[in-house]
Amino acid sequence: MTEKEFIDWGTDDGVVRFPNSEQDYLIVKGRGETDGAVATPEQYNAFALNYAHAYSYGPVMRFHATIGDIKDLIVFRRDQ
């Protein structure tokens, strides 16, 4: 995912996966926002603590540690 794709992304646009993972994650943010929560659909639906937080300039952080980069996220866009 590029920085522009991230900024243009909305929660309902689809899901992403981390490399070597089969788990789907939502990026919980509105279009135009430069950061957002990364949560499983179950976490999102239950208003539970999210898995991580992502920033348009690159890092995906979990408990103040970088666990990845948005450029590594694999996008599965919902059909429009």
GIJO-V715247 format. One record per pair of residues at least 4 apart in sequence whose C-alpha atoms are under 6 Angstrom apart, sorted by sequence separation. I is the first residue (numbers start at 1). J is the second residue. D is the distance in Angstrom with one decimal. If there is no record, write none. Layout:
i=I j=J d=D
i=I j=J d=D
//
This chain:
i=5 j=9 d=5.9
i=39 j=43 d=5.8
i=43 j=47 d=5.9
i=55 j=59 d=5.7
i=61 j=65 d=5.3
i=39 j=44 d=6.0
i=43 j=48 d=4.8
i=54 j=59 d=6.0
i=61 j=66 d=4.4
i=54 j=60 d=4.2
i=60 j=66 d=5.7
i=61 j=67 d=5.6
i=17 j=24 d=5.4
i=29 j=36 d=5.0
i=53 j=60 d=5.6
i=60 j=67 d=5.8
i=16 j=24 d=5.8
i=28 j=36 d=5.4
i=53 j=61 d=5.2
i=60 j=68 d=5.0
i=15 j=24 d=5.8
i=16 j=25 d=5.2
i=28 j=37 d=5.0
i=52 j=61 d=5.6
i=60 j=69 d=5.3
i=15 j=25 d=5.3
i=27 j=37 d=5.7
i=52 j=62 d=4.6
i=59 j=69 d=4.5
i=15 j=26 d=5.0
i=27 j=38 d=4.7
i=39 j=50 d=4.6
i=58 j=69 d=5.0
i=26 j=38 d=5.7
i=39 j=51 d=5.0
i=58 j=70 d=5.2
i=26 j=39 d=5.3
i=38 j=51 d=5.7
i=25 j=39 d=5.3
i=26 j=40 d=6.0
i=38 j=52 d=5.0
i=25 j=40 d=4.5
i=38 j=53 d=5.3
i=11 j=27 d=5.6
i=37 j=53 d=4.4
i=11 j=28 d=4.8
i=36 j=53 d=5.7
i=11 j=29 d=5.5
i=36 j=54 d=5.5
i=10 j=29 d=5.7
i=35 j=54 d=5.6
i=10 j=30 d=4.7
i=35 j=55 d=4.3
i=10 j=31 d=4.9
i=34 j=55 d=6.0
i=35 j=56 d=5.9
i=9 j=31 d=5.3
i=34 j=56 d=5.0
i=8 j=31 d=4.9
i=8 j=32 d=5.7
i=7 j=32 d=5.0
i=7 j=33 d=5.7
i=7 j=34 d=5.5
i=6 j=56 d=5.9
i=3 j=56 d=5.0
i=18 j=73 d=5.2
i=17 j=73 d=5.7
i=17 j=74 d=5.1
i=16 j=74 d=5.3
i=16 j=75 d=4.6
i=16 j=76 d=5.8
i=15 j=76 d=5.2
i=14 j=76 d=5.7
i=14 j=77 d=4.3
i=13 j=77 d=5.8
i=14 j=78 d=4.7
i=13 j=78 d=5.7
i=1 j=70 d=5.6
i=2 j=71 d=5.6
i=1 j=71 d=4.6
i=1 j=73 d=5.7
//
